[in-house]
Amino acid sequence: MPLIFLLSIAIAIFFAVHVIRTGQEVYWLFILLVFPFLGSVVYALAIYLPSLRNSSRARKVTKNLIRTVDPGRDVREARERLIDVPSVQNRLKLAQTLLAANEFAEAEKHFSGMLSGLHADDPDILLGLAEAQLGSGKPAAALESLTHLRNAHPDYQSAEGHLTYARALDELDRREEAATEYRALAEYYPGVEPLCRLALLLERMGRHTEAQILFKDVQHRLSRAPGHVRSRQKEWLDLAKKNVARGEVT
Protein backbone atom coordinates (compact mmCIF):
# COMPACT_ATOMS: atom_id res chain seq x y z
CA MET A 1 0.00 0.00 0.00
CA PRO A 2 1.58 3.33 -1.07
CA LEU A 3 2.85 5.52 1.73
CA ILE A 4 0.98 8.57 0.38
CA PHE A 5 -2.31 6.66 0.66
CA LEU A 6 -1.61 5.70 4.28
CA LEU A 7 -0.69 9.28 5.06
CA SER A 8 -3.89 10.63 3.53
CA ILE A 9 -5.92 8.12 5.58
CA ALA A 10 -4.14 9.18 8.77
CA ILE A 11 -4.79 12.87 8.04
CA ALA A 12 -8.44 12.15 7.25
CA ILE A 13 -8.82 10.29 10.55
CA PHE A 14 -7.22 13.24 12.39
CA PHE A 15 -9.71 15.63 10.82
CA ALA A 16 -12.58 13.21 11.48
CA VAL A 17 -11.72 13.30 15.18
CA HIS A 18 -11.68 17.10 14.96
CA VAL A 19 -15.17 17.01 13.39
CA ILE A 20 -16.52 14.98 16.30
CA ARG A 21 -14.73 16.89 19.06
CA THR A 22 -15.73 20.32 17.78
CA GLY A 23 -19.30 19.44 16.79
CA GLN A 24 -18.98 20.10 13.04
CA GLU A 25 -21.64 19.02 10.56
CA VAL A 26 -21.81 15.21 10.17
CA TYR A 27 -21.47 15.36 6.38
CA TRP A 28 -17.79 16.22 6.89
CA LEU A 29 -17.26 12.66 8.14
CA PHE A 30 -18.71 11.30 4.90
CA ILE A 31 -16.49 13.58 2.79
CA LEU A 32 -13.36 12.69 4.76
CA LEU A 33 -13.96 8.94 4.71
CA VAL A 34 -15.04 8.68 1.07
CA PHE A 35 -12.52 11.19 -0.33
CA PRO A 36 -9.70 11.12 2.26
CA PHE A 37 -7.14 13.20 0.33
CA LEU A 38 -9.37 15.80 -1.34
CA GLY A 39 -11.70 15.88 1.66
CA SER A 40 -8.79 16.59 4.02
CA VAL A 41 -7.59 19.50 1.86
CA VAL A 42 -11.08 21.01 1.73
CA TYR A 43 -11.67 20.52 5.47
CA ALA A 44 -8.29 22.05 6.34
CA LEU A 45 -8.98 25.15 4.26
CA ALA A 46 -12.64 25.55 5.21
CA ILE A 47 -12.70 24.58 8.89
CA TYR A 48 -9.45 23.57 10.55
CA LEU A 49 -7.08 26.43 9.67
CA PRO A 50 -9.63 29.21 10.36
CA SER A 51 -10.47 27.65 13.74
CA LEU A 52 -6.77 27.38 14.55
CA ARG A 53 -6.21 31.05 13.77
CA ASN A 54 -9.07 31.99 16.06
CA SER A 55 -7.98 29.85 19.01
CA SER A 56 -6.55 31.56 22.09
CA ARG A 57 -3.48 29.33 21.95
CA ALA A 58 -2.79 30.22 18.33
CA ARG A 59 -3.26 33.92 19.06
CA LYS A 60 -0.85 33.65 21.99
CA VAL A 61 1.79 31.89 19.88
CA THR A 62 1.39 34.49 17.13
CA LYS A 63 1.65 37.35 19.61
CA ASN A 64 4.79 35.90 21.20
CA LEU A 65 6.35 35.43 17.77
CA ILE A 66 5.61 39.05 16.85
CA ARG A 67 7.15 40.21 20.13
CA THR A 68 10.28 38.19 19.41
CA VAL A 69 10.67 39.59 15.90
CA ASP A 70 9.63 43.15 16.83
CA PRO A 71 10.05 43.59 20.61
CA GLY A 72 9.17 47.28 20.54
CA ARG A 73 5.88 46.86 18.73
CA ASP A 74 3.59 46.91 21.79
CA VAL A 75 5.12 50.14 23.10
CA ARG A 76 5.05 51.74 19.66
CA GLU A 77 1.38 50.87 19.14
CA ALA A 78 0.50 52.14 22.63
CA ARG A 79 2.24 55.45 21.86
CA GLU A 80 0.33 55.77 18.60
CA ARG A 81 -3.00 55.11 20.33
CA LEU A 82 -2.23 57.82 22.89
CA ILE A 83 -1.37 60.30 20.13
CA ASP A 84 -4.59 59.48 18.29
CA VAL A 85 -6.75 59.59 21.43
CA PRO A 86 -4.98 61.34 24.35
CA SER A 87 -7.17 59.82 27.06
CA VAL A 88 -6.25 58.70 30.57
CA GLN A 89 -7.15 55.16 29.57
CA ASN A 90 -4.67 55.18 26.67
CA ARG A 91 -2.00 56.82 28.81
CA LEU A 92 -2.49 54.12 31.45
CA LYS A 93 -2.18 51.46 28.77
CA LEU A 94 1.07 53.02 27.55
CA ALA A 95 2.44 53.20 31.10
CA GLN A 96 1.56 49.54 31.71
CA THR A 97 3.12 48.54 28.38
CA LEU A 98 6.31 50.43 29.24
CA LEU A 99 6.33 48.70 32.62
CA ALA A 100 6.04 45.29 30.97
CA ALA A 101 8.95 46.26 28.69
CA ASN A 102 11.07 47.22 31.74
CA GLU A 103 11.09 50.88 30.65
CA PHE A 104 10.67 51.85 34.29
CA ALA A 105 11.75 55.51 34.22
CA GLU A 106 9.33 56.50 31.45
CA ALA A 107 6.56 54.35 32.92
CA GLU A 108 7.02 56.13 36.26
CA LYS A 109 6.61 59.55 34.59
CA HIS A 110 3.33 58.50 32.99
CA PHE A 111 1.92 56.91 36.15
CA SER A 112 2.82 59.89 38.33
CA GLY A 113 1.47 62.30 35.71
CA MET A 114 -1.97 60.69 35.93
CA LEU A 115 -2.31 61.03 39.71
CA SER A 116 -4.46 64.14 39.80
CA GLY A 117 -8.10 65.12 39.95
CA LEU A 118 -10.47 62.18 39.70
CA HIS A 119 -7.53 59.80 39.36
CA ALA A 120 -5.51 61.00 42.37
CA ASP A 121 -6.29 57.78 44.26
CA ASP A 122 -6.73 55.39 41.33
CA PRO A 123 -5.53 51.94 42.54
CA ASP A 124 -4.28 50.75 39.13
CA ILE A 125 -2.22 53.91 38.67
CA LEU A 126 -0.82 53.79 42.21
CA LEU A 127 0.12 50.12 41.86
CA GLY A 128 1.76 50.71 38.49
CA LEU A 129 3.64 53.67 39.91
CA ALA A 130 4.95 51.57 42.80
CA GLU A 131 6.12 48.84 40.43
CA ALA A 132 7.84 51.39 38.19
CA GLN A 133 9.50 53.04 41.18
CA LEU A 134 10.78 49.71 42.42
CA GLY A 135 12.11 48.89 38.95
CA SER A 136 13.83 52.29 38.88
CA GLY A 137 15.66 51.51 42.12
CA LYS A 138 13.41 53.59 44.38
CA PRO A 139 12.05 51.13 46.97
CA ALA A 140 11.26 53.84 49.54
CA ALA A 141 9.14 55.70 46.99
CA ALA A 142 7.43 52.43 46.06
CA LEU A 143 6.48 51.89 49.70
CA GLU A 144 5.05 55.42 49.85
CA SER A 145 2.90 54.76 46.78
CA LEU A 146 1.66 51.46 48.21
CA THR A 147 0.88 53.15 51.53
CA HIS A 148 -1.12 55.76 49.62
CA LEU A 149 -2.96 52.95 47.85
CA ARG A 150 -3.73 51.09 51.08
CA ASN A 151 -4.97 54.25 52.83
CA ALA A 152 -7.20 55.19 49.90
CA HIS A 153 -8.50 51.66 49.32
CA PRO A 154 -8.24 49.57 52.52
CA ASP A 155 -10.04 46.58 50.93
CA TYR A 156 -7.98 46.55 47.73
CA GLN A 157 -6.26 43.18 47.13
CA SER A 158 -3.43 42.49 44.68
CA ALA A 159 -0.91 39.66 44.70
CA GLU A 160 1.43 41.72 42.52
CA GLY A 161 1.06 44.69 44.85
CA HIS A 162 1.87 42.48 47.83
CA LEU A 163 4.96 41.17 46.02
CA THR A 164 6.07 44.72 45.20
CA TYR A 165 5.67 45.62 48.88
CA ALA A 166 7.74 42.62 50.01
CA ARG A 167 10.45 43.33 47.44
CA ALA A 168 10.63 46.98 48.48
CA LEU A 169 11.14 45.94 52.12
CA ASP A 170 13.79 43.48 50.94
CA GLU A 171 15.67 46.12 48.96
CA LEU A 172 15.54 48.48 51.94
CA ASP A 173 17.23 45.71 53.99
CA ARG A 174 14.21 45.37 56.28
CA ARG A 175 14.88 41.67 56.25
CA GLU A 176 12.58 40.26 58.90
CA GLU A 177 9.63 42.26 57.59
CA ALA A 178 10.37 41.15 54.04
CA ALA A 179 10.65 37.51 55.11
CA THR A 180 7.27 37.74 56.83
CA GLU A 181 5.65 39.17 53.70
CA TYR A 182 7.27 36.58 51.40
CA ARG A 183 5.94 33.78 53.61
CA ALA A 184 2.44 35.27 53.55
CA LEU A 185 2.64 35.64 49.76
CA ALA A 186 3.72 32.04 49.29
CA GLU A 187 0.35 30.94 50.66
CA TYR A 188 -1.62 32.33 47.73
CA TYR A 189 0.65 33.80 45.04
CA PRO A 190 0.18 32.08 41.63
CA GLY A 191 3.82 31.05 41.26
CA VAL A 192 6.98 30.26 43.19
CA GLU A 193 8.63 33.69 42.96
CA PRO A 194 7.95 34.58 46.64
CA LEU A 195 9.49 31.29 47.78
CA CYS A 196 12.59 31.85 45.68
CA ARG A 197 12.96 35.44 46.86
CA LEU A 198 12.53 34.28 50.45
CA ALA A 199 15.21 31.63 49.94
CA LEU A 200 17.59 34.22 48.48
CA LEU A 201 16.90 36.49 51.45
CA LEU A 202 17.57 33.67 53.91
CA GLU A 203 20.86 32.97 52.15
CA ARG A 204 21.89 36.60 52.65
CA MET A 205 20.90 36.30 56.30
CA GLY A 206 23.20 33.29 56.69
CA ARG A 207 20.33 30.81 57.14
CA HIS A 208 21.64 28.43 54.48
CA THR A 209 19.83 25.28 55.63
CA GLU A 210 16.42 26.97 55.53
CA ALA A 211 17.22 28.43 52.13
CA GLN A 212 18.20 25.03 50.75
CA ILE A 213 14.96 23.49 51.99
CA LEU A 214 12.98 26.13 50.10
CA PHE A 215 15.02 25.78 46.91
CA LYS A 216 14.52 22.00 46.98
CA ASP A 217 10.81 22.50 47.59
CA VAL A 218 10.57 24.77 44.53
CA GLN A 219 12.51 22.28 42.40
CA HIS A 220 10.30 19.41 43.58
CA ARG A 221 7.07 21.31 42.96
CA LEU A 222 7.96 22.43 39.47
CA SER A 223 9.46 19.08 38.42
CA ARG A 224 6.00 17.57 38.95
CA ALA A 225 4.08 20.45 37.37
CA PRO A 226 2.65 20.42 33.81
CA GLY A 227 4.92 21.58 31.02
CA HIS A 228 3.18 24.93 30.53
CA VAL A 229 3.64 25.71 34.23
CA ARG A 230 7.34 24.83 34.12
CA SER A 231 7.70 27.02 31.04
CA ARG A 232 6.14 30.05 32.78
CA GLN A 233 8.23 29.46 35.89
CA LYS A 234 11.48 28.64 34.07
CA GLU A 235 13.41 31.56 35.57
CA TRP A 236 12.66 30.42 39.11
CA LEU A 237 13.13 26.73 38.37
CA ASP A 238 16.58 27.44 36.94
CA LEU A 239 17.40 29.56 39.99
CA ALA A 240 16.30 26.80 42.36
CA LYS A 241 18.28 24.13 40.50
CA LYS A 242 21.40 26.29 40.48
CA ASN A 243 21.21 26.93 44.22
CA VAL A 244 20.42 23.29 45.06
CA ALA A 245 23.47 22.20 43.05
CA ARG A 246 25.60 24.83 44.76
CA GLY A 247 24.41 23.63 48.17
CA GLU A 248 25.22 20.02 47.34
CA VAL A 249 28.76 20.99 46.29
CA THR A 250 29.41 22.94 49.46
N, C-alpha and C positions, 0 to 999 in steps of 0.2 A: 504494500500500500504506500503510495507516494507520501513523502514527508509533508508536502504542501497541503495535501488533503487532510492529514491528521492535524496539522496546525489550524486549518480553517475550522475543523470540527471543535477543537479545543477553544478557539476564540468564540465560536457560536454558543458553546455551552456557557462560557463566561458571561456573555451578554444575556443569555437566557436566564441565568441566575439573577442578573441585574434587573431584568424585566419583573421577575417574581418579587424580589426584595423591595423594589421601588414602586410596585403597583402599577406598572405600565399596562397598556391595552394587551389583551390576550393574543390578538392576531400577530403580535411581534414574535411570539413563540413559534407560530406556524411558519412565518417567513424565515426565521433563523434555522429551524430544523429542516425545512424543505430546500432552502437555498442558503446553505451555511456561509459560503464565501461572500456572495453578493448581499445577502441579508445582513451580515456582520458589518459590511462597509456602510450600508444605508443606515443601520441602527446607530453606528458610531457617529455618523455625521448628523443624524436627526435628533438623537436622544442623549447618547452617552457623553459626547464632548461638551455640548451646551450645559448639561447638568454638572459636569466636572468644573467648568468655568465658574458656575454659580455657587459652588460649595464653599463653605467657610474655610475649609482646609486649603482648597486651591487658591482662594483669595489671599490667605495668609502666606502661602508659599510664594505667590506672585509678588506680594508686598515686600517680603523679606529679600527676594531677588532684586527688586528695584532699589531697595535701600543699599544693597551690597554694591550694585553697579553705580548708583548715584546717591551717595550717603547724605548729600545736602538737600535732596529734593523736598523732604517734608518741611524743613525750615524755609526754603525758598517759596514753596506754595503758601505757607502760613503768612509770610511777609506780603505776598501778592494779595491774599484775601484781606489783610488789614489795610492795604493801600486802597483796594477797591471799596471796602466797607469799613471805615475806621470806628468800629464799635468796641465796647468793652469785651464782649464775647470773643471777637476775633483777636483782640490784644491778649486776652487770657489764653487763647489757643496757641498763639505765637509764643508766649512765655512758657507754656507747658511743653511745647515742641523744642524750644531752646534748652529747657531743663533736661529733657530726654536725650538731647544731643550733647549734654555736658557743657553747654555754653552758659556757665553759671553766672558770670558777671553781667551779661546782657539780659539774661532771664531775670536776675535780681532787679535790674533797672525797670523792667516792664511791670513786675509784680508790685514793687514799691510805688510806681507811678499810678497804679490803679487804686491804691488805698486812700480814697477820699470820697466825700459825699455819701451816697447810698451804699458804696462798696467799702467803706472805711473798716468794717468788721467782717467782710466776706470771708468765710472759712476756707474756701478753695484758694483764694488769693493769699491769705495768711500762711496756709500750709505750703503753697508753692514758694512763697518768699523765704520761709524757714529752710526749705530744702536747698534753694539756690544759695542762701547765705552759708549754709553748712558746706556746700560744694565749693564755695569761694574762700573757704578757710576762716569763716567767721562764726564759730560755734556759740559765742556769747550772744551775738545778734540773733542767731537762730532760736536760742532759748527765749529771748525777749519776744520774738514773733509768736512762738508757741504759747507763751504765757498770755499774750494778748488774745490769741485764739481761744484758749481755755476760759479766760475771764468773760469773753463775749459770748461764748457758746459752751456752757458747762457740760451739756449732754452730748457734745460732738464726739464721735468715735472714729478713729482712723488708725489702722495698723501701721501705715507708712509714717503717719505723724508721730506715733509712739516710737517707731524705730529712729526717726530723725532726732527725737528728744533724747533717747538713750545714747545715740552716737555723739550728740553734742556734749552730753555729760562726760562721755568717754574722752573726747578730744580736749575737754577742759581739765582732764586728769582727776575728775571726781569719781574715782574708781568704784567705791562701794555702791554709790548711787547708780552708776551705770550698770554694774553687775546685777543689782536688784531689778532694774528695768529690763535688761536682756532676759533674765529668768522669767519675768512676767510675760514678756513678748513671746517667748518660746512656747507658751501654753496655747497660743491661738494664731500666731503668725503663719501665713500660708507659704512656708519655706523654712530652710534651715539657717538662713543668714544670722538671726539672733544667736543661735547656738554657737556658730562659728566665731562670731564677734565676741561672745562671752569667753570662749576658749582662748582666743587671742589675748583678751584682757587678763585672764587668769595666768597665762604664760608670762605676761609682763609683770604681774604681781608676784611671780616666783612660785605659783601654785601649779607646778608642772603635772603632777599626778591627776589633779582634777581636770586640767586642760586636756590631757590625753584621753581620759574617759569620755569627754564630750566629743573630741575628734573621732574616736572610734565609734561612738554612737551615731554620729552623722554619717560616717562611712557605711555602717551597717544598715541604717535606714535607707539610704539612697541606693545601695547595692541591691536591695530587694524591691525598689520602686519601679514602676513602669518606665519604659524607655523615654517617653515624652517628659516625664518628671525629671529623670536624670539629665536630660538635655537642657531643661530650663535651669537646673541647679548645678550645671557643670562647674562653674567657677568655684562653688563652695565644696563640691565633691573633690575637685582637684586639690583644693586647699587642705581639706581634711586628710586626704591620702598622703600628701607631702609631709604634714606634721606627724601623722602616725608613723610613717617610715623614719622620720627624723628621730622620733622618740624611741623606736626600736633599736636604732643604731647607737644612741647614747645610753 
